[in-house]
Amino acid sequence: WFEYGENKPKDYTQAIEKTILYPEKLAKESNKKIVVFLDEFQEIKNLGILNALRENMQKTTRVNYVISGSAVGLLAQIVGSRKSPFYGFFLQKQIRGLSEESAEKLLSRTKKKRITIEPSVVQKVVQKTRGYPLYLQAFGNAALDLAFLKKTRKIGDELFDECWQRMFEDIYFHFQYLEGELKGKKRAIAEAIALDAPLSVSAISRSTGIPINELGTYTNRLVREGILEKNNSAYSFTDPVFEEWLKKSKQERA
């Protein structure tokens, strides 16, 4: 464990330095090889330690690193930009959502609690979530809670909407965090697309009042951050469930 005082930058720097060195030290002391997974790596970038981290990674003999994150565009910059200390350092692989078969296996775990989610409901969930594991897991948990509440052993089409809403409530803070990352013109653009996706640049401009010659700066940022994707000159959300949340949030405030 490393502790530091919030008002003591020196202690903070020392804690970071010790943390970077710790995996190799542990590997040597235990005489084992270690794999370190660093999730949401784009957040680590904000610590300002990428150069030091890269330098240490090059020196390690018993430690391998895997990085991942939800901001696909920013990660691509970190590992793909010639100006980045991690340029060419990692093999890159983009992970898509689970297949319908894999999603069905995940949701079938409710059977251990003697609760069955009917195949038609599984198909709806996979379609609406694009197989995103967080939402599949959250829906499964919501299904268990709802089945207990309704005193039933099956979650069928008649309970889908109620279960879906329960899932939203269960992971409320996840959506709050994502929504909190959107500010100013980025938020206006995201809300416009959420209300009527997909949208072209001209349609976004009409909806938000932001001049077309300014839009590129903000849409590019949203793409880099993994919020939006661009297909055939139109923008839509990479995460359809967050899109639904943002749409509801906007409509409730209107």
Disulfide bonds with the S-S distance in Angstrom:
none
